[in-house]
């Protein structure tokens, strides 16, 4: 495989465990910060961290595809993730959200469907 996933979505981890390189329980910002660290190590974004047109501070789950191969620092990837981190902090509510189980299931399914669309696009 030429890519791996960074996710906090248990549905993605359950369906595609062989693709998940980093699973982080917790908010979306944890995914974004891990992705930024991996970009600094030479991995490149293969999916946009803001895909799906959902405000990152207002969703419980996010999955990002990264290249498995390490290369020189990709400044475009770094810019995208930095902008995503900034938008997360601008859209996160001042008090933590307590997500009802039904809503968590819906958001998990939305993120999983975006993963499946990306896999189809990547020819997997």
C-alpha positions as CSV (number, residue, x, y, z in Angstrom):
1,X,0.0,0.0,0.0
2,X,1.2,3.4,-0.9
3,X,-0.7,5.2,1.9
4,X,-2.0,4.9,5.4
5,X,-4.7,6.5,7.5
6,X,-4.7,8.7,10.5
7,X,-8.1,8.6,12.2
8,X,-10.1,8.9,15.4
9,X,-13.1,7.1,13.9
10,X,-13.7,3.7,15.4
11,X,-15.7,2.6,12.4
12,X,-12.8,3.2,10.1
13,X,-10.4,1.4,12.4
14,X,-12.9,-1.5,12.6
15,X,-13.4,-1.8,8.8
16,X,-9.9,-1.0,7.6
17,X,-7.5,-2.0,10.4
18,X,-4.8,-2.8,7.8
19,X,-4.8,0.8,6.5
20,X,-4.9,2.6,9.9
21,X,-1.3,3.8,10.7
22,X,-2.4,5.9,13.6
23,X,-5.6,5.7,15.6
24,X,-6.2,8.4,18.1
25,X,-9.1,8.4,20.5
26,X,-10.2,11.9,21.1
27,X,-11.1,15.1,19.2
28,X,-10.3,15.9,15.6
29,X,-7.5,18.3,16.7
30,X,-5.5,15.2,17.7
31,X,-5.8,13.8,14.2
32,X,-4.7,17.1,12.7
33,X,-1.7,17.5,15.1
34,X,-0.6,13.9,14.4
35,X,-0.9,14.6,10.6
36,X,1.2,17.7,10.9
37,X,3.9,15.8,12.8
38,X,3.9,13.2,10.1
39,X,4.1,15.8,7.3
40,X,7.2,17.2,9.1
41,X,8.7,13.7,8.9
42,X,8.2,13.6,5.1
43,X,4.8,12.2,4.5
44,X,2.4,14.0,2.1
45,X,-1.3,14.6,2.3
46,X,-3.3,12.4,-0.1
47,X,-6.7,13.7,1.0
48,X,-7.6,17.2,2.1
49,X,-8.1,17.5,5.9
50,X,-11.2,19.7,5.3
51,X,-12.9,17.3,2.9
52,X,-16.6,17.0,3.4
53,X,-17.4,20.7,3.9
54,X,-17.9,20.2,7.6
55,X,-16.4,22.6,10.2
56,X,-13.6,20.7,11.8
57,X,-14.3,22.1,15.3
58,X,-17.9,20.9,15.0
59,X,-17.4,17.2,14.1
60,X,-16.3,14.3,16.3
61,X,-14.5,12.2,13.6
62,X,-11.9,12.8,10.9
63,X,-9.8,10.5,8.8
64,X,-6.8,11.7,6.7
65,X,-4.8,9.7,4.1
66,X,-1.0,10.2,4.0
67,X,1.6,8.8,1.7
68,X,3.5,5.9,3.2
69,X,6.8,6.9,1.5
70,X,8.8,9.7,3.1
71,X,10.2,12.4,0.9
72,X,11.3,16.0,1.4
73,X,8.9,18.2,3.3
74,X,5.9,19.0,1.2
75,X,5.1,22.6,1.9
76,X,1.6,22.4,0.3
77,X,0.7,19.6,2.6
78,X,2.0,21.6,5.5
79,X,0.0,24.6,4.5
80,X,-3.2,22.6,4.2
81,X,-2.9,21.0,7.6
82,X,-1.8,24.3,9.3
83,X,-4.9,26.0,7.8
84,X,-7.0,23.1,9.0
85,X,-5.7,23.4,12.5
86,X,-6.4,27.1,12.5
87,X,-9.9,26.5,11.3
88,X,-10.5,23.9,14.0
89,X,-9.6,26.4,16.7
90,X,-11.8,29.0,15.1
91,X,-14.8,26.7,14.9
92,X,-14.6,24.6,18.1
93,X,-17.3,25.6,20.6
94,X,-16.2,27.2,23.8
95,X,-17.5,24.3,25.9
96,X,-17.0,20.6,25.0
97,X,-19.8,19.0,23.0
98,X,-21.5,15.9,24.5
99,X,-22.4,14.0,21.4
100,X,-25.5,11.8,21.6
101,X,-24.8,8.2,20.5
102,X,-27.1,8.5,17.5
103,X,-25.2,11.6,16.3
104,X,-21.8,9.9,16.8
105,X,-23.0,7.0,14.7
106,X,-24.1,9.4,11.9
107,X,-20.8,11.3,11.9
108,X,-18.9,8.1,12.0
109,X,-20.8,6.8,9.0
110,X,-20.2,10.1,7.1
111,X,-16.5,9.9,7.7
112,X,-16.4,6.3,6.7
113,X,-18.2,7.0,3.5
114,X,-15.6,9.7,2.7
115,X,-12.9,7.1,3.3
116,X,-14.6,4.7,1.0
117,X,-14.9,7.4,-1.7
118,X,-11.2,8.2,-1.3
119,X,-10.3,4.5,-1.6
120,X,-12.3,4.2,-4.8
121,X,-10.5,7.3,-6.1
122,X,-7.1,5.9,-5.2
123,X,-8.0,2.7,-7.0
124,X,-8.1,0.4,-3.9
